[in-house]
Structure formats: C-alpha cells, structure tokens
Amino acid sequence: MMGMVYKDVLVLRKQLGYYGIFFLVYTFLTVTDVMPPAIMYAMTVLIGMMLPMSTFAYDDLARWNKYAAATPAGRRGIVAGKYVFSLLAVLAAAVLTALLLTAVVVLKPELGPLDEGLIGLLICVLITMVIDAVMLPVLVKFGAEKSRLISIVLFVVIFGGAMLLGQLAGALEGIVIPGWFLTALPGLLVLLAVGGYIISYFISRGIFEKKEL
C-alpha cells in the first residue's frame, strides 16, 4: 500500500512544488494586505481536493490500475493507497499553512490571535476530509474525467452551504445557543470527518473490487 502512496508522490512531485510556491506567494500577499488570511485556508482545501483528483487522472491516462491490481497490493492496496495519500496531502498542507500562518501573525499581530487562526484551519481540514470522503468513491467509480464536474458541484455546494450558515448565524445572533452544543460541536465535526472518511474507504473498496479494469 505504501508503495502506491510513494508512486503518487513521485508522479505529482512537480505539482507539489508548484503548490508550495503558491503558498509562499499567498503568504506574501497576506502580509502585504492584498488578500485576507482566509486565502491560506482555501489553499489547504484546494490541495486536499485537487491532488487526489490528479492522481486518478494520471492513473487513468497510464492505465495504471490494470497493472497495479496484479501486484501483491491488489485492489485493496490501490484503494487504501489513495485514501492514505489524500489524507497525507491534507495534513501536509495543514502543517505548511500553520507554519506560514504563525509567521504571518508574528509579522502582523493586528491580523488577530494565532489560536483563532489555527481553529479556523482545523475546521477547514475537517471540511476537506468530508469533501474527500464524498469525492473519492465517485472518483473510484467513474474516474477523474467523468467526476470533474461532480467534484466542482460538490465544492460549490459545501462552501456555499458554509457561507449560508455563516449568514444565518449573523441573522440569528440574538438567539442563545446552549453551551453544551458549542462544547460538543468540535467533537461532532471530528466524528463526522473521521467516521465519514472510514465509511467512504469501505464504500470505495467495495466499488473497486467489482469494477472491470
């Protein structure tokens, strides 16, 4: 399985370098007040979505799955490798964002407390995991090309829903929210992201084991 992950890293090594440059550029734009710090969170989500899709696109182009299914890793190893790679991509982007965000806050303390920024980053990481949990079975079933439009719609729906909830929260500012709900909310989000990711893996594995290569 880890060989599959290593293969994806090698295939996307140039693309990973480009994303690293983008991170540095957006960090500079944040420091110079051209863009808000939230753009760095958006980059984390973008990487979490685009890198898994790119690995499927390269595999489809090279007809990789026919060969990989005959290796000791088998079909289960292929699916597990995709999920591990996707998770590592999100975590790596989150770590890089956290480091750059720390540097930005040190340079410009007026942007706000670091802990609030890290909480926002954590929420984006969990949302990205939920997006991947929905997107990966679609990619396994239909491949990268047919799934592209579905992934875009998914991204718009989730972030549009998040913005709508934010507006509703502002409109309902006078309503008192129970303290227990606010306390349980982070745990519920973690449970949704982690539980959804695990369930998604088993769904994808079932799809891929029946798929004709």
ChimeraX commands (.cxc) that place a marker at each C-alpha (Angstrom):
marker #1 position 0.00,0.00,0.00 radius 0.5
marker #1 position 2.74,2.48,0.93 radius 0.5
marker #1 position 4.34,1.75,-2.43 radius 0.5
marker #1 position 1.15,3.10,-4.05 radius 0.5
marker #1 position 1.41,6.24,-1.91 radius 0.5
marker #1 position 5.07,6.68,-2.84 radius 0.5
marker #1 position 4.17,6.28,-6.53 radius 0.5
marker #1 position 1.61,9.10,-6.27 radius 0.5
marker #1 position 4.15,11.36,-4.54 radius 0.5
marker #1 position 6.69,10.73,-7.32 radius 0.5
marker #1 position 4.14,11.33,-10.07 radius 0.5
marker #1 position 2.99,14.62,-8.53 radius 0.5
marker #1 position 6.35,15.89,-7.25 radius 0.5
marker #1 position 6.41,18.82,-9.70 radius 0.5
marker #1 position 2.82,19.74,-8.92 radius 0.5
marker #1 position 3.60,19.63,-5.19 radius 0.5
marker #1 position 6.43,22.09,-5.79 radius 0.5
marker #1 position 4.07,24.46,-7.63 radius 0.5
marker #1 position 1.61,24.36,-4.75 radius 0.5
marker #1 position 4.45,25.18,-2.36 radius 0.5
marker #1 position 5.26,28.26,-4.44 radius 0.5
marker #1 position 1.59,29.28,-4.43 radius 0.5
marker #1 position 1.57,29.03,-0.63 radius 0.5
marker #1 position 4.55,31.36,-0.39 radius 0.5
marker #1 position 3.00,33.83,-2.86 radius 0.5
marker #1 position -0.30,33.94,-0.99 radius 0.5
marker #1 position 1.54,34.33,2.30 radius 0.5
marker #1 position 3.33,37.37,0.87 radius 0.5
marker #1 position 0.01,38.78,-0.37 radius 0.5
marker #1 position -1.47,38.28,3.09 radius 0.5
marker #1 position 1.42,40.07,4.78 radius 0.5
marker #1 position 1.09,42.98,2.33 radius 0.5
marker #1 position -2.71,43.19,2.97 radius 0.5
marker #1 position -3.55,42.34,-0.63 radius 0.5
marker #1 position -5.52,39.25,0.46 radius 0.5
marker #1 position -7.02,38.10,3.78 radius 0.5
marker #1 position -5.51,35.20,5.75 radius 0.5
marker #1 position -8.52,33.09,4.76 radius 0.5
marker #1 position -6.95,32.59,1.32 radius 0.5
marker #1 position -4.39,30.32,3.01 radius 0.5
marker #1 position -7.20,28.13,4.35 radius 0.5
marker #1 position -8.68,27.98,0.85 radius 0.5
marker #1 position -5.34,26.71,-0.47 radius 0.5
marker #1 position -5.44,23.87,2.05 radius 0.5
marker #1 position -8.90,22.85,0.86 radius 0.5
marker #1 position -7.88,23.21,-2.80 radius 0.5
marker #1 position -4.86,20.93,-2.35 radius 0.5
marker #1 position -6.97,18.40,-0.47 radius 0.5
marker #1 position -9.34,18.23,-3.44 radius 0.5
marker #1 position -7.04,18.62,-6.43 radius 0.5
marker #1 position -4.20,16.25,-5.55 radius 0.5
marker #1 position -6.38,13.11,-5.20 radius 0.5
marker #1 position -8.15,14.02,-8.44 radius 0.5
marker #1 position -4.79,14.46,-10.17 radius 0.5
marker #1 position -3.59,11.01,-9.09 radius 0.5
marker #1 position -6.71,9.42,-10.58 radius 0.5
marker #1 position -6.21,11.38,-13.81 radius 0.5
marker #1 position -2.62,10.17,-14.18 radius 0.5
marker #1 position -3.64,6.59,-13.36 radius 0.5
marker #1 position -6.42,6.66,-15.97 radius 0.5
marker #1 position -4.04,8.07,-18.58 radius 0.5
marker #1 position -1.39,5.40,-17.94 radius 0.5
marker #1 position -3.93,2.58,-17.40 radius 0.5
marker #1 position -2.13,2.02,-14.11 radius 0.5
marker #1 position -4.89,0.11,-12.32 radius 0.5
marker #1 position -4.68,-2.89,-14.65 radius 0.5
marker #1 position -1.04,-3.36,-13.72 radius 0.5
marker #1 position -1.38,-2.41,-10.04 radius 0.5
marker #1 position -4.24,-4.86,-9.47 radius 0.5
marker #1 position -1.87,-7.70,-10.40 radius 0.5
marker #1 position 0.72,-6.66,-7.80 radius 0.5
marker #1 position 0.77,-8.04,-4.22 radius 0.5
marker #1 position -1.03,-4.88,-3.05 radius 0.5
marker #1 position -4.03,-5.83,-5.17 radius 0.5
marker #1 position -7.23,-3.83,-5.47 radius 0.5
marker #1 position -7.48,-3.18,-1.75 radius 0.5
marker #1 position -3.97,-1.76,-1.72 radius 0.5
marker #1 position -4.81,0.59,-4.59 radius 0.5
marker #1 position -7.84,1.99,-2.76 radius 0.5
marker #1 position -6.06,2.19,0.59 radius 0.5
marker #1 position -3.15,3.99,-1.07 radius 0.5
marker #1 position -5.48,6.64,-2.49 radius 0.5
marker #1 position -7.04,7.29,0.90 radius 0.5
marker #1 position -3.71,7.44,2.71 radius 0.5
marker #1 position -2.25,9.75,0.06 radius 0.5
marker #1 position -5.30,12.04,0.20 radius 0.5
marker #1 position -5.11,12.25,3.98 radius 0.5
marker #1 position -1.35,12.91,3.93 radius 0.5
marker #1 position -1.87,15.65,1.33 radius 0.5
marker #1 position -4.41,17.41,3.55 radius 0.5
marker #1 position -2.25,17.06,6.66 radius 0.5
marker #1 position 0.90,18.26,4.87 radius 0.5
marker #1 position -0.97,21.29,3.52 radius 0.5
marker #1 position -2.36,21.98,7.00 radius 0.5
marker #1 position 1.09,21.83,8.62 radius 0.5
marker #1 position 2.56,24.15,5.98 radius 0.5
marker #1 position -0.37,26.54,6.40 radius 0.5
marker #1 position 0.01,26.51,10.18 radius 0.5
marker #1 position 3.72,27.37,9.92 radius 0.5
marker #1 position 3.10,30.17,7.42 radius 0.5
marker #1 position 0.13,31.45,9.42 radius 0.5
marker #1 position 2.33,31.61,12.50 radius 0.5
marker #1 position 4.90,33.63,10.58 radius 0.5
marker #1 position 2.19,35.97,9.27 radius 0.5
marker #1 position 0.78,36.59,12.76 radius 0.5
marker #1 position 4.28,37.27,14.11 radius 0.5
marker #1 position 4.88,39.81,11.34 radius 0.5
marker #1 position 1.40,41.34,11.58 radius 0.5
marker #1 position -0.12,40.82,15.06 radius 0.5
marker #1 position -3.09,43.02,14.12 radius 0.5
marker #1 position -4.46,40.17,11.98 radius 0.5
marker #1 position -5.70,38.54,15.16 radius 0.5
marker #1 position -4.80,35.82,17.69 radius 0.5
marker #1 position -2.96,32.79,16.35 radius 0.5
marker #1 position -5.21,30.33,18.18 radius 0.5
marker #1 position -8.28,31.61,16.33 radius 0.5
marker #1 position -6.48,31.18,13.03 radius 0.5
marker #1 position -5.45,27.63,13.90 radius 0.5
marker #1 position -9.02,26.77,14.89 radius 0.5
marker #1 position -10.21,28.07,11.51 radius 0.5
marker #1 position -7.55,25.96,9.83 radius 0.5
marker #1 position -8.64,22.85,11.75 radius 0.5
marker #1 position -12.23,23.39,10.64 radius 0.5
marker #1 position -11.08,23.66,7.01 radius 0.5
marker #1 position -9.07,20.43,7.36 radius 0.5
marker #1 position -12.12,18.59,8.70 radius 0.5
marker #1 position -14.32,20.02,5.93 radius 0.5
marker #1 position -11.74,18.87,3.37 radius 0.5
marker #1 position -11.85,15.37,4.81 radius 0.5
marker #1 position -15.63,15.38,4.44 radius 0.5
marker #1 position -15.29,16.55,0.82 radius 0.5
marker #1 position -12.75,13.81,0.08 radius 0.5
marker #1 position -14.96,11.23,1.79 radius 0.5
marker #1 position -17.72,12.06,-0.69 radius 0.5
marker #1 position -15.48,12.64,-3.70 radius 0.5
marker #1 position -13.19,9.58,-3.55 radius 0.5
marker #1 position -15.90,6.93,-4.12 radius 0.5
marker #1 position -17.09,8.97,-7.12 radius 0.5
marker #1 position -13.54,9.05,-8.50 radius 0.5
marker #1 position -13.16,5.31,-7.93 radius 0.5
marker #1 position -16.44,4.63,-9.70 radius 0.5
marker #1 position -16.22,6.98,-12.69 radius 0.5
marker #1 position -12.58,8.07,-12.97 radius 0.5
marker #1 position -11.16,11.59,-12.96 radius 0.5
marker #1 position -12.63,12.92,-16.22 radius 0.5
marker #1 position -16.25,12.00,-15.57 radius 0.5
marker #1 position -16.00,13.03,-11.91 radius 0.5
marker #1 position -14.61,16.52,-12.53 radius 0.5
marker #1 position -17.98,18.26,-12.83 radius 0.5
marker #1 position -19.35,16.35,-9.83 radius 0.5
marker #1 position -16.38,17.44,-7.74 radius 0.5
marker #1 position -16.84,21.09,-8.70 radius 0.5
marker #1 position -20.53,20.94,-7.81 radius 0.5
marker #1 position -19.65,19.29,-4.50 radius 0.5
marker #1 position -17.14,22.03,-3.70 radius 0.5
marker #1 position -19.67,24.78,-4.50 radius 0.5
marker #1 position -22.46,23.12,-2.50 radius 0.5
marker #1 position -20.35,22.59,0.62 radius 0.5
marker #1 position -18.77,26.03,0.67 radius 0.5
marker #1 position -21.99,27.71,-0.40 radius 0.5
marker #1 position -23.71,25.93,2.46 radius 0.5
marker #1 position -20.98,27.04,4.86 radius 0.5
marker #1 position -21.38,30.68,3.76 radius 0.5
marker #1 position -25.16,30.40,4.09 radius 0.5
marker #1 position -24.81,29.04,7.61 radius 0.5
marker #1 position -22.47,31.92,8.43 radius 0.5
marker #1 position -25.08,34.42,7.23 radius 0.5
marker #1 position -27.80,32.65,9.19 radius 0.5
marker #1 position -25.61,32.73,12.29 radius 0.5
marker #1 position -25.28,36.50,11.89 radius 0.5
marker #1 position -29.03,36.91,11.40 radius 0.5
marker #1 position -29.77,34.78,14.48 radius 0.5
marker #1 position -27.17,36.48,16.62 radius 0.5
marker #1 position -29.71,37.29,19.32 radius 0.5
marker #1 position -30.64,33.63,19.84 radius 0.5
marker #1 position -28.92,31.98,22.78 radius 0.5
marker #1 position -27.16,28.75,21.76 radius 0.5
marker #1 position -26.86,26.15,24.53 radius 0.5
marker #1 position -23.37,25.86,25.96 radius 0.5
marker #1 position -23.37,22.08,25.66 radius 0.5
marker #1 position -23.91,22.36,21.90 radius 0.5
marker #1 position -20.93,24.68,21.43 radius 0.5
marker #1 position -18.82,22.35,23.57 radius 0.5
marker #1 position -19.86,19.27,21.60 radius 0.5
marker #1 position -19.65,20.87,18.16 radius 0.5
marker #1 position -15.87,20.36,17.57 radius 0.5
marker #1 position -16.15,16.72,18.61 radius 0.5
marker #1 position -19.14,16.18,16.34 radius 0.5
marker #1 position -17.24,17.69,13.41 radius 0.5
marker #1 position -14.24,15.45,14.10 radius 0.5
marker #1 position -16.54,12.42,14.34 radius 0.5
marker #1 position -18.23,13.33,11.05 radius 0.5
marker #1 position -14.91,13.82,9.24 radius 0.5
marker #1 position -13.11,10.74,10.60 radius 0.5
marker #1 position -16.17,8.47,10.59 radius 0.5
marker #1 position -17.16,9.61,7.11 radius 0.5
marker #1 position -13.63,9.02,5.82 radius 0.5
marker #1 position -13.55,5.46,7.17 radius 0.5
marker #1 position -17.01,4.63,5.81 radius 0.5
marker #1 position -16.03,6.16,2.48 radius 0.5
marker #1 position -12.99,3.87,2.30 radius 0.5
marker #1 position -15.08,0.73,2.64 radius 0.5
marker #1 position -17.57,2.03,0.04 radius 0.5
marker #1 position -14.73,2.72,-2.41 radius 0.5
marker #1 position -13.19,-0.67,-1.74 radius 0.5
marker #1 position -16.48,-2.38,-2.49 radius 0.5
marker #1 position -16.87,-0.39,-5.72 radius 0.5
marker #1 position -13.33,-1.07,-6.91 radius 0.5
marker #1 position -13.42,-4.80,-6.16 radius 0.5
marker #1 position -16.40,-5.14,-8.52 radius 0.5
marker #1 position -15.10,-2.73,-11.15 radius 0.5
marker #1 position -13.94,-4.06,-14.51 radius 0.5
marker #1 position -10.44,-2.79,-15.25 radius 0.5
marker link #1:1,2 radius 0.2
marker link #1:2,3 radius 0.2
marker link #1:3,4 radius 0.2
marker link #1:4,5 radius 0.2
marker link #1:5,6 radius 0.2
marker link #1:6,7 radius 0.2
marker link #1:7,8 radius 0.2
marker link #1:8,9 radius 0.2
marker link #1:9,10 radius 0.2
marker link #1:10,11 radius 0.2
marker link #1:11,12 radius 0.2
marker link #1:12,13 radius 0.2
marker link #1:13,14 radius 0.2
marker link #1:14,15 radius 0.2
marker link #1:15,16 radius 0.2
marker link #1:16,17 radius 0.2
marker link #1:17,18 radius 0.2
marker link #1:18,19 radius 0.2
marker link #1:19,20 radius 0.2
marker link #1:20,21 radius 0.2
marker link #1:21,22 radius 0.2
marker link #1:22,23 radius 0.2
marker link #1:23,24 radius 0.2
marker link #1:24,25 radius 0.2
marker link #1:25,26 radius 0.2
marker link #1:26,27 radius 0.2
marker link #1:27,28 radius 0.2
marker link #1:28,29 radius 0.2
marker link #1:29,30 radius 0.2
marker link #1:30,31 radius 0.2
marker link #1:31,32 radius 0.2
marker link #1:32,33 radius 0.2
marker link #1:33,34 radius 0.2
marker link #1:34,35 radius 0.2
marker link #1:35,36 radius 0.2
marker link #1:36,37 radius 0.2
marker link #1:37,38 radius 0.2
marker link #1:38,39 radius 0.2
marker link #1:39,40 radius 0.2
marker link #1:40,41 radius 0.2
marker link #1:41,42 radius 0.2
marker link #1:42,43 radius 0.2
marker link #1:43,44 radius 0.2
marker link #1:44,45 radius 0.2
marker link #1:45,46 radius 0.2
marker link #1:46,47 radius 0.2
marker link #1:47,48 radius 0.2
marker link #1:48,49 radius 0.2
marker link #1:49,50 radius 0.2
marker link #1:50,51 radius 0.2
marker link #1:51,52 radius 0.2
marker link #1:52,53 radius 0.2
marker link #1:53,54 radius 0.2
marker link #1:54,55 radius 0.2
marker link #1:55,56 radius 0.2
marker link #1:56,57 radius 0.2
marker link #1:57,58 radius 0.2
marker link #1:58,59 radius 0.2
marker link #1:59,60 radius 0.2
marker link #1:60,61 radius 0.2
marker link #1:61,62 radius 0.2
marker link #1:62,63 radius 0.2
marker link #1:63,64 radius 0.2
marker link #1:64,65 radius 0.2
marker link #1:65,66 radius 0.2
marker link #1:66,67 radius 0.2
marker link #1:67,68 radius 0.2
marker link #1:68,69 radius 0.2
marker link #1:69,70 radius 0.2
marker link #1:70,71 radius 0.2
marker link #1:71,72 radius 0.2
marker link #1:72,73 radius 0.2
marker link #1:73,74 radius 0.2
marker link #1:74,75 radius 0.2
marker link #1:75,76 radius 0.2
marker link #1:76,77 radius 0.2
marker link #1:77,78 radius 0.2
marker link #1:78,79 radius 0.2
marker link #1:79,80 radius 0.2
marker link #1:80,81 radius 0.2
marker link #1:81,82 radius 0.2
marker link #1:82,83 radius 0.2
marker link #1:83,84 radius 0.2
marker link #1:84,85 radius 0.2
marker link #1:85,86 radius 0.2
marker link #1:86,87 radius 0.2
marker link #1:87,88 radius 0.2
marker link #1:88,89 radius 0.2
marker link #1:89,90 radius 0.2
marker link #1:90,91 radius 0.2
marker link #1:91,92 radius 0.2
marker link #1:92,93 radius 0.2
marker link #1:93,94 radius 0.2
marker link #1:94,95 radius 0.2
marker link #1:95,96 radius 0.2
marker link #1:96,97 radius 0.2
marker link #1:97,98 radius 0.2
marker link #1:98,99 radius 0.2
marker link #1:99,100 radius 0.2
marker link #1:100,101 radius 0.2
marker link #1:101,102 radius 0.2
marker link #1:102,103 radius 0.2
marker link #1:103,104 radius 0.2
marker link #1:104,105 radius 0.2
marker link #1:105,106 radius 0.2
marker link #1:106,107 radius 0.2
marker link #1:107,108 radius 0.2
marker link #1:108,109 radius 0.2
marker link #1:109,110 radius 0.2
marker link #1:110,111 radius 0.2
marker link #1:111,112 radius 0.2
marker link #1:112,113 radius 0.2
marker link #1:113,114 radius 0.2
marker link #1:114,115 radius 0.2
marker link #1:115,116 radius 0.2
marker link #1:116,117 radius 0.2
marker link #1:117,118 radius 0.2
marker link #1:118,119 radius 0.2
marker link #1:119,120 radius 0.2
marker link #1:120,121 radius 0.2
marker link #1:121,122 radius 0.2
marker link #1:122,123 radius 0.2
marker link #1:123,124 radius 0.2
marker link #1:124,125 radius 0.2
marker link #1:125,126 radius 0.2
marker link #1:126,127 radius 0.2
marker link #1:127,128 radius 0.2
marker link #1:128,129 radius 0.2
marker link #1:129,130 radius 0.2
marker link #1:130,131 radius 0.2
marker link #1:131,132 radius 0.2
marker link #1:132,133 radius 0.2
marker link #1:133,134 radius 0.2
marker link #1:134,135 radius 0.2
marker link #1:135,136 radius 0.2
marker link #1:136,137 radius 0.2
marker link #1:137,138 radius 0.2
marker link #1:138,139 radius 0.2
marker link #1:139,140 radius 0.2
marker link #1:140,141 radius 0.2
marker link #1:141,142 radius 0.2
marker link #1:142,143 radius 0.2
marker link #1:143,144 radius 0.2
marker link #1:144,145 radius 0.2
marker link #1:145,146 radius 0.2
marker link #1:146,147 radius 0.2
marker link #1:147,148 radius 0.2
marker link #1:148,149 radius 0.2
marker link #1:149,150 radius 0.2
marker link #1:150,151 radius 0.2
marker link #1:151,152 radius 0.2
marker link #1:152,153 radius 0.2
marker link #1:153,154 radius 0.2
marker link #1:154,155 radius 0.2
marker link #1:155,156 radius 0.2
marker link #1:156,157 radius 0.2
marker link #1:157,158 radius 0.2
marker link #1:158,159 radius 0.2
marker link #1:159,160 radius 0.2
marker link #1:160,161 radius 0.2
marker link #1:161,162 radius 0.2
marker link #1:162,163 radius 0.2
marker link #1:163,164 radius 0.2
marker link #1:164,165 radius 0.2
marker link #1:165,166 radius 0.2
marker link #1:166,167 radius 0.2
marker link #1:167,168 radius 0.2
marker link #1:168,169 radius 0.2
marker link #1:169,170 radius 0.2
marker link #1:170,171 radius 0.2
marker link #1:171,172 radius 0.2
marker link #1:172,173 radius 0.2
marker link #1:173,174 radius 0.2
marker link #1:174,175 radius 0.2
marker link #1:175,176 radius 0.2
marker link #1:176,177 radius 0.2
marker link #1:177,178 radius 0.2
marker link #1:178,179 radius 0.2
marker link #1:179,180 radius 0.2
marker link #1:180,181 radius 0.2
marker link #1:181,182 radius 0.2
marker link #1:182,183 radius 0.2
marker link #1:183,184 radius 0.2
marker link #1:184,185 radius 0.2
marker link #1:185,186 radius 0.2
marker link #1:186,187 radius 0.2
marker link #1:187,188 radius 0.2
marker link #1:188,189 radius 0.2
marker link #1:189,190 radius 0.2
marker link #1:190,191 radius 0.2
marker link #1:191,192 radius 0.2
marker link #1:192,193 radius 0.2
marker link #1:193,194 radius 0.2
marker link #1:194,195 radius 0.2
marker link #1:195,196 radius 0.2
marker link #1:196,197 radius 0.2
marker link #1:197,198 radius 0.2
marker link #1:198,199 radius 0.2
marker link #1:199,200 radius 0.2
marker link #1:200,201 radius 0.2
marker link #1:201,202 radius 0.2
marker link #1:202,203 radius 0.2
marker link #1:203,204 radius 0.2
marker link #1:204,205 radius 0.2
marker link #1:205,206 radius 0.2
marker link #1:206,207 radius 0.2
marker link #1:207,208 radius 0.2
marker link #1:208,209 radius 0.2
marker link #1:209,210 radius 0.2
marker link #1:210,211 radius 0.2
marker link #1:211,212 radius 0.2
marker link #1:212,213 radius 0.2
view
